[in-house]
Amino acid sequence: MSGMFCWVLCFLFSGSVDGGPLTSPHANMTDQELFWGADQYDFAVVLPAAGTECFWHFAHHGEKFYLSFTVQWVTGVGHDRHLSVTVNAPGGLVVATVDDAQGQINFDALETGFYQMCFVNFHNRFSTMQVFLSFGVYYDTYHKQEEISKEMNNTLNIIEGATHKVENAVFHMFRYYSFGRMRKSSDYYLLLSNSQYISWWSMALSLLIVTSGYLQLVFLKNLFVSKTSSEEEKPRC
């Protein structure tokens, strides 16, 4: 009886679930509605020696995609500040490549989907580097159909368009400010590394100078050492 009761419960609960787990939580929404909106990301990532890091970002057709990066610091043996950066389209084609310590990539998205950004530290086999990244998308105009259908002389539409222009200008201002901040941080780490390098070499050279001066004094002093001798033992040259 207990076995039959368990089978009845399993049948009831299995019947209440329609089609298994939900694979599409937003079935009534398209990707245009899910991923719409200008966004920006700023963060730093540490790349190990000969390491690779890849990131993906969604963009629609015709939108502006940008990527800014700079190498903040490099530690290790025989370090090189160059970084290899590659951006691939959703279809797999290479959109842009840069091989430098810092750079910017800007292009119009020709495909809708996730764009891949890969950062490769293959120049350094024994060195680790920290890279600061800033990437995102922005829009010059609205693309929603309900906004296009509005009349151009509508006061609310004019205010909304002016607000969008201001937001776009502020977005670009923060974008270039972020790139300037990346360059400033890179210069700071470079100055800090040079300061430590100069300090250690100054200490080593100062110690070498003092040691060589002391050895010279000891050598000159030994040249003027005279030994006491009797009349039979006359000093010879």
mmCIF file of the C-alpha atoms, coordinates in Angstrom:
data_MODEL
# 
_entry.id   MODEL 
# 
loop_
_atom_site.group_PDB 
_atom_site.id 
_atom_site.type_symbol 
_atom_site.label_atom_id 
_atom_site.label_alt_id 
_atom_site.label_comp_id 
_atom_site.label_asym_id 
_atom_site.label_entity_id 
_atom_site.label_seq_id 
_atom_site.pdbx_PDB_ins_code 
_atom_site.Cartn_x 
_atom_site.Cartn_y 
_atom_site.Cartn_z 
_atom_site.occupancy 
_atom_site.B_iso_or_equiv 
_atom_site.pdbx_formal_charge 
_atom_site.auth_seq_id 
_atom_site.auth_comp_id 
_atom_site.auth_asym_id 
_atom_site.auth_atom_id 
_atom_site.pdbx_PDB_model_num 
ATOM 1   C CA . MET A 1 1   ? 0.000   0.000  0.000   1.00 0.00 ? 1   MET A CA 1 
ATOM 2   C CA . SER A 1 2   ? 2.820   2.412  0.840   1.00 0.00 ? 2   SER A CA 1 
ATOM 3   C CA . GLY A 1 3   ? 4.428   1.747  -2.559  1.00 0.00 ? 3   GLY A CA 1 
ATOM 4   C CA . MET A 1 4   ? 1.190   2.526  -4.406  1.00 0.00 ? 4   MET A CA 1 
ATOM 5   C CA . PHE A 1 5   ? 0.776   5.747  -2.358  1.00 0.00 ? 5   PHE A CA 1 
ATOM 6   C CA . CYS A 1 6   ? 4.267   6.922  -3.381  1.00 0.00 ? 6   CYS A CA 1 
ATOM 7   C CA . TRP A 1 7   ? 3.530   6.239  -7.055  1.00 0.00 ? 7   TRP A CA 1 
ATOM 8   C CA . VAL A 1 8   ? 0.304   8.299  -6.819  1.00 0.00 ? 8   VAL A CA 1 
ATOM 9   C CA . LEU A 1 9   ? 2.182   11.252 -5.265  1.00 0.00 ? 9   LEU A CA 1 
ATOM 10  C CA . CYS A 1 10  ? 4.872   11.114 -7.930  1.00 0.00 ? 10  CYS A CA 1 
ATOM 11  C CA . PHE A 1 11  ? 2.219   11.071 -10.662 1.00 0.00 ? 11  PHE A CA 1 
ATOM 12  C CA . LEU A 1 12  ? 0.377   14.061 -9.183  1.00 0.00 ? 12  LEU A CA 1 
ATOM 13  C CA . PHE A 1 13  ? 3.526   16.199 -8.787  1.00 0.00 ? 13  PHE A CA 1 
ATOM 14  C CA . SER A 1 14  ? 4.863   15.242 -12.212 1.00 0.00 ? 14  SER A CA 1 
ATOM 15  C CA . GLY A 1 15  ? 1.553   16.182 -13.780 1.00 0.00 ? 15  GLY A CA 1 
ATOM 16  C CA . SER A 1 16  ? 1.603   19.649 -12.217 1.00 0.00 ? 16  SER A CA 1 
ATOM 17  C CA . VAL A 1 17  ? 4.941   20.499 -13.939 1.00 0.00 ? 17  VAL A CA 1 
ATOM 18  C CA . ASP A 1 18  ? 4.330   21.557 -17.539 1.00 0.00 ? 18  ASP A CA 1 
ATOM 19  C CA . GLY A 1 19  ? 7.166   20.601 -19.876 1.00 0.00 ? 19  GLY A CA 1 
ATOM 20  C CA . GLY A 1 20  ? 10.089  20.431 -17.401 1.00 0.00 ? 20  GLY A CA 1 
ATOM 21  C CA . PRO A 1 21  ? 12.414  23.288 -16.495 1.00 0.00 ? 21  PRO A CA 1 
ATOM 22  C CA . LEU A 1 22  ? 11.925  26.763 -17.960 1.00 0.00 ? 22  LEU A CA 1 
ATOM 23  C CA . THR A 1 23  ? 14.641  27.304 -20.562 1.00 0.00 ? 23  THR A CA 1 
ATOM 24  C CA . SER A 1 24  ? 13.540  30.802 -21.662 1.00 0.00 ? 24  SER A CA 1 
ATOM 25  C CA . PRO A 1 25  ? 12.676  33.030 -18.667 1.00 0.00 ? 25  PRO A CA 1 
ATOM 26  C CA . HIS A 1 26  ? 11.663  35.879 -21.022 1.00 0.00 ? 26  HIS A CA 1 
ATOM 27  C CA . ALA A 1 27  ? 9.934   34.056 -23.828 1.00 0.00 ? 27  ALA A CA 1 
ATOM 28  C CA . ASN A 1 28  ? 7.891   37.102 -24.900 1.00 0.00 ? 28  ASN A CA 1 
ATOM 29  C CA . MET A 1 29  ? 10.917  39.447 -25.090 1.00 0.00 ? 29  MET A CA 1 
ATOM 30  C CA . THR A 1 30  ? 13.371  39.696 -27.964 1.00 0.00 ? 30  THR A CA 1 
ATOM 31  C CA . ASP A 1 31  ? 17.102  40.308 -27.642 1.00 0.00 ? 31  ASP A CA 1 
ATOM 32  C CA . GLN A 1 32  ? 16.462  43.921 -28.714 1.00 0.00 ? 32  GLN A CA 1 
ATOM 33  C CA . GLU A 1 33  ? 14.469  44.446 -25.509 1.00 0.00 ? 33  GLU A CA 1 
ATOM 34  C CA . LEU A 1 34  ? 16.685  42.357 -23.231 1.00 0.00 ? 34  LEU A CA 1 
ATOM 35  C CA . PHE A 1 35  ? 20.053  43.930 -24.063 1.00 0.00 ? 35  PHE A CA 1 
ATOM 36  C CA . TRP A 1 36  ? 18.990  47.435 -25.036 1.00 0.00 ? 36  TRP A CA 1 
ATOM 37  C CA . GLY A 1 37  ? 20.694  50.395 -23.425 1.00 0.00 ? 37  GLY A CA 1 
ATOM 38  C CA . ALA A 1 38  ? 23.998  52.245 -23.425 1.00 0.00 ? 38  ALA A CA 1 
ATOM 39  C CA . ASP A 1 39  ? 26.382  50.804 -20.867 1.00 0.00 ? 39  ASP A CA 1 
ATOM 40  C CA . GLN A 1 40  ? 30.002  51.045 -19.824 1.00 0.00 ? 40  GLN A CA 1 
ATOM 41  C CA . TYR A 1 41  ? 32.373  48.843 -17.842 1.00 0.00 ? 41  TYR A CA 1 
ATOM 42  C CA . ASP A 1 42  ? 35.624  49.866 -16.141 1.00 0.00 ? 42  ASP A CA 1 
ATOM 43  C CA . PHE A 1 43  ? 37.819  47.380 -14.279 1.00 0.00 ? 43  PHE A CA 1 
ATOM 44  C CA . ALA A 1 44  ? 41.371  46.035 -14.070 1.00 0.00 ? 44  ALA A CA 1 
ATOM 45  C CA . VAL A 1 45  ? 42.511  42.486 -14.810 1.00 0.00 ? 45  VAL A CA 1 
ATOM 46  C CA . VAL A 1 46  ? 45.803  40.728 -14.069 1.00 0.00 ? 46  VAL A CA 1 
ATOM 47  C CA . LEU A 1 47  ? 47.250  38.655 -16.921 1.00 0.00 ? 47  LEU A CA 1 
ATOM 48  C CA . PRO A 1 48  ? 49.747  35.931 -15.977 1.00 0.00 ? 48  PRO A CA 1 
ATOM 49  C CA . ALA A 1 49  ? 52.846  35.184 -18.019 1.00 0.00 ? 49  ALA A CA 1 
ATOM 50  C CA . ALA A 1 50  ? 51.813  34.108 -21.549 1.00 0.00 ? 50  ALA A CA 1 
ATOM 51  C CA . GLY A 1 51  ? 48.186  34.244 -20.354 1.00 0.00 ? 51  GLY A CA 1 
ATOM 52  C CA . THR A 1 52  ? 44.954  35.078 -22.184 1.00 0.00 ? 52  THR A CA 1 
ATOM 53  C CA . GLU A 1 53  ? 41.710  36.673 -20.960 1.00 0.00 ? 53  GLU A CA 1 
ATOM 54  C CA . CYS A 1 54  ? 38.565  37.050 -23.086 1.00 0.00 ? 54  CYS A CA 1 
ATOM 55  C CA . PHE A 1 55  ? 35.382  39.045 -22.454 1.00 0.00 ? 55  PHE A CA 1 
ATOM 56  C CA . TRP A 1 56  ? 32.097  39.328 -24.351 1.00 0.00 ? 56  TRP A CA 1 
ATOM 57  C CA . HIS A 1 57  ? 29.800  42.316 -24.789 1.00 0.00 ? 57  HIS A CA 1 
ATOM 58  C CA . PHE A 1 58  ? 26.463  42.574 -26.618 1.00 0.00 ? 58  PHE A CA 1 
ATOM 59  C CA . ALA A 1 59  ? 25.912  45.153 -29.379 1.00 0.00 ? 59  ALA A CA 1 
ATOM 60  C CA . HIS A 1 60  ? 23.201  45.754 -31.962 1.00 0.00 ? 60  HIS A CA 1 
ATOM 61  C CA . HIS A 1 61  ? 23.635  46.422 -35.645 1.00 0.00 ? 61  HIS A CA 1 
ATOM 62  C CA . GLY A 1 62  ? 24.616  50.047 -36.327 1.00 0.00 ? 62  GLY A CA 1 
ATOM 63  C CA . GLU A 1 63  ? 25.585  50.909 -32.768 1.00 0.00 ? 63  GLU A CA 1 
ATOM 64  C CA . LYS A 1 64  ? 28.906  52.352 -31.627 1.00 0.00 ? 64  LYS A CA 1 
ATOM 65  C CA . PHE A 1 65  ? 31.281  49.919 -29.938 1.00 0.00 ? 65  PHE A CA 1 
ATOM 66  C CA . TYR A 1 66  ? 34.410  51.143 -28.175 1.00 0.00 ? 66  TYR A CA 1 
ATOM 67  C CA . LEU A 1 67  ? 37.279  49.620 -26.199 1.00 0.00 ? 67  LEU A CA 1 
ATOM 68  C CA . SER A 1 68  ? 40.071  51.420 -24.331 1.00 0.00 ? 68  SER A CA 1 
ATOM 69  C CA . PHE A 1 69  ? 42.932  49.711 -22.500 1.00 0.00 ? 69  PHE A CA 1 
ATOM 70  C CA . THR A 1 70  ? 46.272  50.522 -20.905 1.00 0.00 ? 70  THR A CA 1 
ATOM 71  C CA . VAL A 1 71  ? 48.966  48.462 -19.191 1.00 0.00 ? 71  VAL A CA 1 
ATOM 72  C CA . GLN A 1 72  ? 49.368  49.727 -15.631 1.00 0.00 ? 72  GLN A CA 1 
ATOM 73  C CA . TRP A 1 73  ? 52.345  47.710 -14.427 1.00 0.00 ? 73  TRP A CA 1 
ATOM 74  C CA . VAL A 1 74  ? 54.495  44.730 -15.361 1.00 0.00 ? 74  VAL A CA 1 
ATOM 75  C CA . THR A 1 75  ? 56.485  42.545 -12.967 1.00 0.00 ? 75  THR A CA 1 
ATOM 76  C CA . GLY A 1 76  ? 58.924  39.777 -13.718 1.00 0.00 ? 76  GLY A CA 1 
ATOM 77  C CA . VAL A 1 77  ? 62.064  39.042 -15.705 1.00 0.00 ? 77  VAL A CA 1 
ATOM 78  C CA . GLY A 1 78  ? 62.574  40.705 -19.098 1.00 0.00 ? 78  GLY A CA 1 
ATOM 79  C CA . HIS A 1 79  ? 59.150  42.346 -19.008 1.00 0.00 ? 79  HIS A CA 1 
ATOM 80  C CA . ASP A 1 80  ? 57.567  43.987 -22.049 1.00 0.00 ? 80  ASP A CA 1 
ATOM 81  C CA . ARG A 1 81  ? 54.670  46.466 -21.765 1.00 0.00 ? 81  ARG A CA 1 
ATOM 82  C CA . HIS A 1 82  ? 53.146  45.514 -25.133 1.00 0.00 ? 82  HIS A CA 1 
ATOM 83  C CA . LEU A 1 83  ? 49.752  43.776 -25.066 1.00 0.00 ? 83  LEU A CA 1 
ATOM 84  C CA . SER A 1 84  ? 48.032  41.994 -27.952 1.00 0.00 ? 84  SER A CA 1 
ATOM 85  C CA . VAL A 1 85  ? 44.301  42.832 -28.195 1.00 0.00 ? 85  VAL A CA 1 
ATOM 86  C CA . THR A 1 86  ? 41.844  41.277 -30.656 1.00 0.00 ? 86  THR A CA 1 
ATOM 87  C CA . VAL A 1 87  ? 38.128  42.006 -31.137 1.00 0.00 ? 87  VAL A CA 1 
ATOM 88  C CA . ASN A 1 88  ? 36.010  39.392 -32.946 1.00 0.00 ? 88  ASN A CA 1 
ATOM 89  C CA . ALA A 1 89  ? 32.507  39.807 -34.358 1.00 0.00 ? 89  ALA A CA 1 
ATOM 90  C CA . PRO A 1 90  ? 29.702  37.394 -33.371 1.00 0.00 ? 90  PRO A CA 1 
ATOM 91  C CA . GLY A 1 91  ? 30.293  35.575 -36.663 1.00 0.00 ? 91  GLY A CA 1 
ATOM 92  C CA . GLY A 1 92  ? 33.954  34.968 -35.805 1.00 0.00 ? 92  GLY A CA 1 
ATOM 93  C CA . LEU A 1 93  ? 35.550  37.581 -38.082 1.00 0.00 ? 93  LEU A CA 1 
ATOM 94  C CA . VAL A 1 94  ? 38.343  39.762 -36.676 1.00 0.00 ? 94  VAL A CA 1 
ATOM 95  C CA . VAL A 1 95  ? 37.112  43.350 -36.368 1.00 0.00 ? 95  VAL A CA 1 
ATOM 96  C CA . ALA A 1 96  ? 40.239  45.052 -34.984 1.00 0.00 ? 96  ALA A CA 1 
ATOM 97  C CA . THR A 1 97  ? 43.669  44.224 -33.560 1.00 0.00 ? 97  THR A CA 1 
ATOM 98  C CA . VAL A 1 98  ? 46.086  46.323 -31.491 1.00 0.00 ? 98  VAL A CA 1 
ATOM 99  C CA . ASP A 1 99  ? 49.557  45.445 -30.204 1.00 0.00 ? 99  ASP A CA 1 
ATOM 100 C CA . ASP A 1 100 ? 50.692  48.216 -27.874 1.00 0.00 ? 100 ASP A CA 1 
ATOM 101 C CA . ALA A 1 101 ? 50.898  49.272 -24.218 1.00 0.00 ? 101 ALA A CA 1 
ATOM 102 C CA . GLN A 1 102 ? 47.708  51.321 -24.583 1.00 0.00 ? 102 GLN A CA 1 
ATOM 103 C CA . GLY A 1 103 ? 45.133  51.934 -27.267 1.00 0.00 ? 103 GLY A CA 1 
ATOM 104 C CA . GLN A 1 104 ? 41.563  52.603 -28.333 1.00 0.00 ? 104 GLN A CA 1 
ATOM 105 C CA . ILE A 1 105 ? 39.281  50.650 -30.657 1.00 0.00 ? 105 ILE A CA 1 
ATOM 106 C CA . ASN A 1 106 ? 36.107  52.203 -32.114 1.00 0.00 ? 106 ASN A CA 1 
ATOM 107 C CA . PHE A 1 107 ? 33.820  50.791 -34.785 1.00 0.00 ? 107 PHE A CA 1 
ATOM 108 C CA . ASP A 1 108 ? 30.191  50.525 -35.873 1.00 0.00 ? 108 ASP A CA 1 
ATOM 109 C CA . ALA A 1 109 ? 28.681  47.143 -35.104 1.00 0.00 ? 109 ALA A CA 1 
ATOM 110 C CA . LEU A 1 110 ? 27.718  45.440 -38.362 1.00 0.00 ? 110 LEU A CA 1 
ATOM 111 C CA . GLU A 1 111 ? 26.247  42.374 -36.630 1.00 0.00 ? 111 GLU A CA 1 
ATOM 112 C CA . THR A 1 112 ? 23.926  41.924 -33.687 1.00 0.00 ? 112 THR A CA 1 
ATOM 113 C CA . GLY A 1 113 ? 25.318  39.668 -30.996 1.00 0.00 ? 113 GLY A CA 1 
ATOM 114 C CA . PHE A 1 114 ? 28.140  39.233 -28.509 1.00 0.00 ? 114 PHE A CA 1 
ATOM 115 C CA . TYR A 1 115 ? 31.502  40.682 -29.529 1.00 0.00 ? 115 TYR A CA 1 
ATOM 116 C CA . GLN A 1 116 ? 34.577  38.938 -28.147 1.00 0.00 ? 116 GLN A CA 1 
ATOM 117 C CA . MET A 1 117 ? 37.559  40.857 -26.749 1.00 0.00 ? 117 MET A CA 1 
ATOM 118 C CA . CYS A 1 118 ? 40.737  38.834 -26.104 1.00 0.00 ? 118 CYS A CA 1 
ATOM 119 C CA . PHE A 1 119 ? 43.841  40.128 -24.319 1.00 0.00 ? 119 PHE A CA 1 
ATOM 120 C CA . VAL A 1 120 ? 47.007  38.047 -24.789 1.00 0.00 ? 120 VAL A CA 1 
ATOM 121 C CA . ASN A 1 121 ? 50.228  38.512 -22.822 1.00 0.00 ? 121 ASN A CA 1 
ATOM 122 C CA . PHE A 1 122 ? 52.375  36.457 -25.192 1.00 0.00 ? 122 PHE A CA 1 
ATOM 123 C CA . HIS A 1 123 ? 55.212  39.023 -25.251 1.00 0.00 ? 123 HIS A CA 1 
ATOM 124 C CA . ASN A 1 124 ? 56.086  38.112 -21.651 1.00 0.00 ? 124 ASN A CA 1 
ATOM 125 C CA . ARG A 1 125 ? 56.967  34.505 -20.912 1.00 0.00 ? 125 ARG A CA 1 
ATOM 126 C CA . PHE A 1 126 ? 58.007  35.192 -17.317 1.00 0.00 ? 126 PHE A CA 1 
ATOM 127 C CA . SER A 1 127 ? 56.201  38.450 -16.440 1.00 0.00 ? 127 SER A CA 1 
ATOM 128 C CA . THR A 1 128 ? 52.756  39.326 -15.086 1.00 0.00 ? 128 THR A CA 1 
ATOM 129 C CA . MET A 1 129 ? 50.922  42.510 -16.071 1.00 0.00 ? 129 MET A CA 1 
ATOM 130 C CA . GLN A 1 130 ? 47.866  44.422 -14.875 1.00 0.00 ? 130 GLN A CA 1 
ATOM 131 C CA . VAL A 1 131 ? 45.617  45.924 -17.562 1.00 0.00 ? 131 VAL A CA 1 
ATOM 132 C CA . PHE A 1 132 ? 42.857  48.501 -17.023 1.00 0.00 ? 132 PHE A CA 1 
ATOM 133 C CA . LEU A 1 133 ? 39.889  48.121 -19.390 1.00 0.00 ? 133 LEU A CA 1 
ATOM 134 C CA . SER A 1 134 ? 37.010  50.364 -20.408 1.00 0.00 ? 134 SER A CA 1 
ATOM 135 C CA . PHE A 1 135 ? 34.492  49.153 -22.995 1.00 0.00 ? 135 PHE A CA 1 
ATOM 136 C CA . GLY A 1 136 ? 30.839  49.509 -23.900 1.00 0.00 ? 136 GLY A CA 1 
ATOM 137 C CA . VAL A 1 137 ? 28.328  50.713 -26.487 1.00 0.00 ? 137 VAL A CA 1 
ATOM 138 C CA . TYR A 1 138 ? 26.543  53.991 -27.016 1.00 0.00 ? 138 TYR A CA 1 
ATOM 139 C CA . TYR A 1 139 ? 23.869  55.337 -29.344 1.00 0.00 ? 139 TYR A CA 1 
ATOM 140 C CA . ASP A 1 140 ? 23.555  58.593 -31.221 1.00 0.00 ? 140 ASP A CA 1 
ATOM 141 C CA . THR A 1 141 ? 19.807  58.292 -31.876 1.00 0.00 ? 141 THR A CA 1 
ATOM 142 C CA . TYR A 1 142 ? 16.809  56.372 -30.558 1.00 0.00 ? 142 TYR A CA 1 
ATOM 143 C CA . HIS A 1 143 ? 15.763  53.248 -32.446 1.00 0.00 ? 143 HIS A CA 1 
ATOM 144 C CA . LYS A 1 144 ? 12.468  52.363 -30.804 1.00 0.00 ? 144 LYS A CA 1 
ATOM 145 C CA . GLN A 1 145 ? 9.488   52.325 -33.131 1.00 0.00 ? 145 GLN A CA 1 
ATOM 146 C CA . GLU A 1 146 ? 7.149   54.077 -30.709 1.00 0.00 ? 146 GLU A CA 1 
ATOM 147 C CA . GLU A 1 147 ? 9.474   57.073 -30.525 1.00 0.00 ? 147 GLU A CA 1 
ATOM 148 C CA . ILE A 1 148 ? 9.781   57.282 -34.318 1.00 0.00 ? 148 ILE A CA 1 
ATOM 149 C CA . SER A 1 149 ? 6.002   57.392 -34.645 1.00 0.00 ? 149 SER A CA 1 
ATOM 150 C CA . LYS A 1 150 ? 5.739   60.506 -32.442 1.00 0.00 ? 150 LYS A CA 1 
ATOM 151 C CA . GLU A 1 151 ? 5.316   63.876 -34.029 1.00 0.00 ? 151 GLU A CA 1 
ATOM 152 C CA . MET A 1 152 ? 8.440   65.997 -34.292 1.00 0.00 ? 152 MET A CA 1 
ATOM 153 C CA . ASN A 1 153 ? 6.726   69.089 -32.920 1.00 0.00 ? 153 ASN A CA 1 
ATOM 154 C CA . ASN A 1 154 ? 5.701   67.353 -29.713 1.00 0.00 ? 154 ASN A CA 1 
ATOM 155 C CA . THR A 1 155 ? 7.066   69.237 -26.708 1.00 0.00 ? 155 THR A CA 1 
ATOM 156 C CA . LEU A 1 156 ? 7.725   66.063 -24.751 1.00 0.00 ? 156 LEU A CA 1 
ATOM 157 C CA . ASN A 1 157 ? 9.613   64.588 -27.703 1.00 0.00 ? 157 ASN A CA 1 
ATOM 158 C CA . ILE A 1 158 ? 11.777  67.727 -27.991 1.00 0.00 ? 158 ILE A CA 1 
ATOM 159 C CA . ILE A 1 159 ? 12.612  67.641 -24.289 1.00 0.00 ? 159 ILE A CA 1 
ATOM 160 C CA . GLU A 1 160 ? 13.366  63.932 -24.494 1.00 0.00 ? 160 GLU A CA 1 
ATOM 161 C CA . GLY A 1 161 ? 15.649  64.439 -27.500 1.00 0.00 ? 161 GLY A CA 1 
ATOM 162 C CA . ALA A 1 162 ? 17.521  67.262 -25.778 1.00 0.00 ? 162 ALA A CA 1 
ATOM 163 C CA . THR A 1 163 ? 17.929  65.116 -22.674 1.00 0.00 ? 163 THR A CA 1 
ATOM 164 C CA . HIS A 1 164 ? 19.301  62.283 -24.774 1.00 0.00 ? 164 HIS A CA 1 
ATOM 165 C CA . LYS A 1 165 ? 21.841  64.635 -26.392 1.00 0.00 ? 165 LYS A CA 1 
ATOM 166 C CA . VAL A 1 166 ? 22.985  65.791 -22.957 1.00 0.00 ? 166 VAL A CA 1 
ATOM 167 C CA . GLU A 1 167 ? 23.270  62.189 -21.740 1.00 0.00 ? 167 GLU A CA 1 
ATOM 168 C CA . ASN A 1 168 ? 25.261  61.278 -24.848 1.00 0.00 ? 168 ASN A CA 1 
ATOM 169 C CA . ALA A 1 169 ? 27.654  64.215 -24.299 1.00 0.00 ? 169 ALA A CA 1 
ATOM 170 C CA . VAL A 1 170 ? 28.090  63.290 -20.625 1.00 0.00 ? 170 VAL A CA 1 
ATOM 171 C CA . PHE A 1 171 ? 28.702  59.670 -21.629 1.00 0.00 ? 171 PHE A CA 1 
ATOM 172 C CA . HIS A 1 172 ? 31.495  60.696 -24.005 1.00 0.00 ? 172 HIS A CA 1 
ATOM 173 C CA . MET A 1 173 ? 32.945  63.001 -21.365 1.00 0.00 ? 173 MET A CA 1 
ATOM 174 C CA . PHE A 1 174 ? 33.143  60.165 -18.849 1.00 0.00 ? 174 PHE A CA 1 
ATOM 175 C CA . ARG A 1 175 ? 34.554  57.897 -21.541 1.00 0.00 ? 175 ARG A CA 1 
ATOM 176 C CA . TYR A 1 176 ? 37.493  60.190 -22.309 1.00 0.00 ? 176 TYR A CA 1 
ATOM 177 C CA . TYR A 1 177 ? 37.912  60.924 -18.612 1.00 0.00 ? 177 TYR A CA 1 
ATOM 178 C CA . SER A 1 178 ? 38.198  57.185 -18.000 1.00 0.00 ? 178 SER A CA 1 
ATOM 179 C CA . PHE A 1 179 ? 40.895  56.873 -20.662 1.00 0.00 ? 179 PHE A CA 1 
ATOM 180 C CA . GLY A 1 180 ? 42.777  59.818 -19.147 1.00 0.00 ? 180 GLY A CA 1 
ATOM 181 C CA . ARG A 1 181 ? 42.516  58.199 -15.733 1.00 0.00 ? 181 ARG A CA 1 
ATOM 182 C CA . MET A 1 182 ? 43.942  54.971 -17.156 1.00 0.00 ? 182 MET A CA 1 
ATOM 183 C CA . ARG A 1 183 ? 46.936  56.826 -18.614 1.00 0.00 ? 183 ARG A CA 1 
ATOM 184 C CA . LYS A 1 184 ? 47.463  58.665 -15.332 1.00 0.00 ? 184 LYS A CA 1 
ATOM 185 C CA . SER A 1 185 ? 47.488  55.425 -13.343 1.00 0.00 ? 185 SER A CA 1 
ATOM 186 C CA . SER A 1 186 ? 49.883  53.853 -15.868 1.00 0.00 ? 186 SER A CA 1 
ATOM 187 C CA . ASP A 1 187 ? 52.263  56.810 -15.542 1.00 0.00 ? 187 ASP A CA 1 
ATOM 188 C CA . TYR A 1 188 ? 52.019  56.594 -11.748 1.00 0.00 ? 188 TYR A CA 1 
ATOM 189 C CA . TYR A 1 189 ? 53.035  52.925 -11.675 1.00 0.00 ? 189 TYR A CA 1 
ATOM 190 C CA . LEU A 1 190 ? 55.854  53.642 -14.153 1.00 0.00 ? 190 LEU A CA 1 
ATOM 191 C CA . LEU A 1 191 ? 57.189  56.482 -12.000 1.00 0.00 ? 191 LEU A CA 1 
ATOM 192 C CA . LEU A 1 192 ? 56.960  54.312 -8.894  1.00 0.00 ? 192 LEU A CA 1 
ATOM 193 C CA . SER A 1 193 ? 58.898  51.519 -10.609 1.00 0.00 ? 193 SER A CA 1 
ATOM 194 C CA . ASN A 1 194 ? 61.569  53.949 -11.845 1.00 0.00 ? 194 ASN A CA 1 
ATOM 195 C CA . SER A 1 195 ? 61.872  55.479 -8.384  1.00 0.00 ? 195 SER A CA 1 
ATOM 196 C CA . GLN A 1 196 ? 62.533  52.090 -6.817  1.00 0.00 ? 196 GLN A CA 1 
ATOM 197 C CA . TYR A 1 197 ? 65.010  51.256 -9.602  1.00 0.00 ? 197 TYR A CA 1 
ATOM 198 C CA . ILE A 1 198 ? 66.936  54.514 -9.086  1.00 0.00 ? 198 ILE A CA 1 
ATOM 199 C CA . SER A 1 199 ? 66.914  54.134 -5.287  1.00 0.00 ? 199 SER A CA 1 
ATOM 200 C CA . TRP A 1 200 ? 68.387  50.619 -5.389  1.00 0.00 ? 200 TRP A CA 1 
ATOM 201 C CA . TRP A 1 201 ? 71.051  51.531 -7.927  1.00 0.00 ? 201 TRP A CA 1 
ATOM 202 C CA . SER A 1 202 ? 71.981  54.679 -5.953  1.00 0.00 ? 202 SER A CA 1 
ATOM 203 C CA . MET A 1 203 ? 72.457  52.622 -2.811  1.00 0.00 ? 203 MET A CA 1 
ATOM 204 C CA . ALA A 1 204 ? 74.542  50.036 -4.682  1.00 0.00 ? 204 ALA A CA 1 
ATOM 205 C CA . LEU A 1 205 ? 76.760  52.666 -6.323  1.00 0.00 ? 205 LEU A CA 1 
ATOM 206 C CA . SER A 1 206 ? 77.222  54.550 -3.024  1.00 0.00 ? 206 SER A CA 1 
ATOM 207 C CA . LEU A 1 207 ? 78.310  51.337 -1.325  1.00 0.00 ? 207 LEU A CA 1 
ATOM 208 C CA . LEU A 1 208 ? 80.694  50.606 -4.213  1.00 0.00 ? 208 LEU A CA 1 
ATOM 209 C CA . ILE A 1 209 ? 82.248  54.079 -4.002  1.00 0.00 ? 209 ILE A CA 1 
ATOM 210 C CA . VAL A 1 210 ? 82.761  53.869 -0.227  1.00 0.00 ? 210 VAL A CA 1 
ATOM 211 C CA . THR A 1 211 ? 84.250  50.370 -0.499  1.00 0.00 ? 211 THR A CA 1 
ATOM 212 C CA . SER A 1 212 ? 86.621  51.335 -3.321  1.00 0.00 ? 212 SER A CA 1 
ATOM 213 C CA . GLY A 1 213 ? 87.760  54.456 -1.388  1.00 0.00 ? 213 GLY A CA 1 
ATOM 214 C CA . TYR A 1 214 ? 88.482  52.394 1.701   1.00 0.00 ? 214 TYR A CA 1 
ATOM 215 C CA . LEU A 1 215 ? 90.467  49.843 -0.306  1.00 0.00 ? 215 LEU A CA 1 
ATOM 216 C CA . GLN A 1 216 ? 92.495  52.607 -1.946  1.00 0.00 ? 216 GLN A CA 1 
ATOM 217 C CA . LEU A 1 217 ? 93.363  54.097 1.440   1.00 0.00 ? 217 LEU A CA 1 
ATOM 218 C CA . VAL A 1 218 ? 94.461  50.701 2.759   1.00 0.00 ? 218 VAL A CA 1 
ATOM 219 C CA . PHE A 1 219 ? 96.623  50.120 -0.343  1.00 0.00 ? 219 PHE A CA 1 
ATOM 220 C CA . LEU A 1 220 ? 98.306  53.542 -0.097  1.00 0.00 ? 220 LEU A CA 1 
ATOM 221 C CA . LYS A 1 221 ? 98.915  53.065 3.612   1.00 0.00 ? 221 LYS A CA 1 
ATOM 222 C CA . ASN A 1 222 ? 100.685 49.765 2.967   1.00 0.00 ? 222 ASN A CA 1 
ATOM 223 C CA . LEU A 1 223 ? 103.074 51.497 0.541   1.00 0.00 ? 223 LEU A CA 1 
ATOM 224 C CA . PHE A 1 224 ? 104.485 53.707 3.319   1.00 0.00 ? 224 PHE A CA 1 
ATOM 225 C CA . VAL A 1 225 ? 104.998 50.999 5.954   1.00 0.00 ? 225 VAL A CA 1 
ATOM 226 C CA . SER A 1 226 ? 108.677 51.058 7.122   1.00 0.00 ? 226 SER A CA 1 
ATOM 227 C CA . LYS A 1 227 ? 110.298 48.222 9.061   1.00 0.00 ? 227 LYS A CA 1 
ATOM 228 C CA . THR A 1 228 ? 112.892 48.846 11.802  1.00 0.00 ? 228 THR A CA 1 
ATOM 229 C CA . SER A 1 229 ? 116.265 47.197 11.031  1.00 0.00 ? 229 SER A CA 1 
ATOM 230 C CA . SER A 1 230 ? 119.742 47.032 12.572  1.00 0.00 ? 230 SER A CA 1 
ATOM 231 C CA . GLU A 1 231 ? 122.970 48.318 11.046  1.00 0.00 ? 231 GLU A CA 1 
ATOM 232 C CA . GLU A 1 232 ? 123.741 44.926 9.506   1.00 0.00 ? 232 GLU A CA 1 
ATOM 233 C CA . GLU A 1 233 ? 120.262 44.629 7.952   1.00 0.00 ? 233 GLU A CA 1 
ATOM 234 C CA . LYS A 1 234 ? 120.006 47.635 5.754   1.00 0.00 ? 234 LYS A CA 1 
ATOM 235 C CA . PRO A 1 235 ? 116.759 48.179 3.871   1.00 0.00 ? 235 PRO A CA 1 
ATOM 236 C CA . ARG A 1 236 ? 116.870 47.336 0.213   1.00 0.00 ? 236 ARG A CA 1 
ATOM 237 C CA . CYS A 1 237 ? 114.744 48.722 -2.563  1.00 0.00 ? 237 CYS A CA 1 
# 
